[in-house]
């Protein structure tokens, strides 16, 4: 991995309200998501992780917008001594929604891995603070998938945003990564 300052910025779409995000969970087919998930043990979006051992952000397609979203209230297991979510966990919360927009809201599921993630954190949420994580498409270029993601507070404040590049896996790469 390589880290360097990012000069860019990404403007998120209008926020998904907490009520909208909670509405996406009502009829969510978690078992179907589990069966289709390429990496079910993923720290952020893996359905095989317990609530105290992962973020359990399962981005669901929004029925009226071209994005995926999920309500998230960080547990105290992902905060620092100051009671705020740690920076690596915020990066994780921005990671999977930006990739799952391609596999969940597309015509065909397409396992991919993160190639690049650039973030801007405005404010770190506290343990238990109601948030919404979301991801949306920007463009596709060959096997590369460019997308954005955001973490909003319950009142729509942009807590963090990211721009990412995902790389769709070939069959050979899926086997090498252990994807299913």
Secondary structure, DSSP 8 states (H G I E B T S, - for coil): -------------S---HHHHHHHHTT--HHHHHHH-TTTT-TTT-TTS-TTSS-----EE-SSSSEEEEEEE--GGGB-TTSBB-HHHHHHHHHHHHHHHHHHSSSS---EEEEEEEEEES---BTT-EEEEEEEEEEEETTEEEEEEEEEETT--EEEEEEEEEEE--HHHHHHHT--
